[in-house]
Amino acid sequence: MLGLEWKNVLERGNTLGLAIGQPKFLTSFSNNTGQSGAYDTSWIMEAWYKIQVTDALSLTPAFFWLPRPRGQLSQSDSSWNDAVLPTSNGSTLGVFGLVVKATFRF
């Protein structure tokens, strides 16, 4: 994982951050049915911007993207994937999300 954060971006008290990481993943396998190989890598990316509204309140919108959250099973042409998540248009599974965090300090 690599995370970077910059303070006082655009305005004093605000913070910009970026992070990228990779969970553990499978590099090879072999099973009883003759399936073998692996293409199991996945990345996780996030960007956030903390806005200091007042001394006691900050808002932090964050965007995140998981391009292959299920690793090898993210491919639409995988028979394992079709059993769990049927697709017909050749697209792959990816997750994009938005989170807004409010922090109150007393």
ChimeraX attribute file (.defattr): number of C-alpha atoms within 10 A of each C-alpha:
attribute: neighborCount
match mode: 1-to-1
recipient: residues
	/A:1	10
	/A:2	9
	/A:3	12
	/A:4	10
	/A:5	13
	/A:6	11
	/A:7	14
	/A:8	12
	/A:9	15
	/A:10	10
	/A:11	10
	/A:12	10
	/A:13	15
	/A:14	18
	/A:15	18
	/A:16	18
	/A:17	16
	/A:18	17
	/A:19	15
	/A:20	15
	/A:21	12
	/A:22	13
	/A:23	10
	/A:24	8
	/A:25	14
	/A:26	12
	/A:27	10
	/A:28	10
	/A:29	9
	/A:30	10
	/A:31	8
	/A:32	6
	/A:33	6
	/A:34	6
	/A:35	9
	/A:36	10
	/A:37	12
	/A:38	15
	/A:39	14
	/A:40	17
	/A:41	17
	/A:42	18
	/A:43	15
	/A:44	17
	/A:45	18
	/A:46	18
	/A:47	18
	/A:48	19
	/A:49	20
	/A:50	22
	/A:51	21
	/A:52	17
	/A:53	11
	/A:54	11
	/A:55	10
	/A:56	10
	/A:57	13
	/A:58	17
	/A:59	17
	/A:60	17
	/A:61	14
	/A:62	18
	/A:63	15
	/A:64	18
	/A:65	17
	/A:66	18
	/A:67	18
	/A:68	19
	/A:69	18
	/A:70	16
	/A:71	18
	/A:72	19
	/A:73	21
	/A:74	22
	/A:75	20
	/A:76	19
	/A:77	16
	/A:78	12
	/A:79	12
	/A:80	14
	/A:81	18
	/A:82	15
	/A:83	9
	/A:84	9
	/A:85	12
	/A:86	13
	/A:87	15
	/A:88	8
	/A:89	8
	/A:90	9
	/A:91	11
	/A:92	14
	/A:93	18
	/A:94	13
	/A:95	11
	/A:96	11
	/A:97	10
	/A:98	12
	/A:99	11
	/A:100	13
	/A:101	11
	/A:102	12
	/A:103	12
	/A:104	11
	/A:105	8
	/A:106	5
